[in-house]
Amino acid sequence: MACHCPSGLGRIVLRGDKEGFPMAVPESKAELLSAIATSFDKLMQDCERVPPERARELSMTGHVAGSVISPADLVSYLIGWNELVLKWLDRDDRGETVDFPETGFQWNQLGALAQKFYRDHHALDWPELLERLSVAQAGLMRAVAARSEEELYGRPWYGKWTKGRMIQFNSASPYANARGRLRRWLKERT
């Protein structure tokens, strides 16, 4: 599971690129945009390999120990986090308090938050889920592009974490994690 809770995290290295070299954690706006775009594009290539009729098949290890989810739930989870980051940024832009990670949830309740994300998107079919994820990712790209280097990496935003790091924790890193999970599922199931 990708960690969305910033507490206690050290330097994280994303999965390696196709040549096998590790990709460093983004430390600038340009690196963040590249990491989000690259990891998202790779994830979407694998999502396109999922047969739509199997997208709701409960056969993947879940985000909560001992649980089982579907590829659709995995995408719902990503949508949930991407839309949550956009909500954080919108509230921050309006000068409102950001309720991390989400109103009614603490960082130690991420399993329950994952379950909420699955329920929130359960009515969407596979193509609709992929479209919704694409829209959320495009919103993140626009949000990052609209911010200055100073706003993203010049000062802490949540605890010791910069805004850029919090965005990366909840976009590029989970995309890479989800891609690994999905690739394993595809290898075992197709």
Secondary structure as UniProt FT lines:
FT   TURN            7..8
FT   TURN            18..19
FT   HELIX           29..47
FT   TURN            48..49
FT   HELIX           52..54
FT   TURN            55..56
FT   STRAND          60..61
FT   TURN            65..66
FT   STRAND          68..69
FT   HELIX           71..93
FT   TURN            94..95
FT   TURN            103..104
FT   HELIX           107..109
FT   HELIX           110..120
FT   TURN            121..123
FT   HELIX           126..145
FT   HELIX           149..153
FT   STRAND          156..158
FT   TURN            159..160
FT   STRAND          161..162
FT   HELIX           163..169
FT   TURN            170..171
FT   HELIX           172..189
//
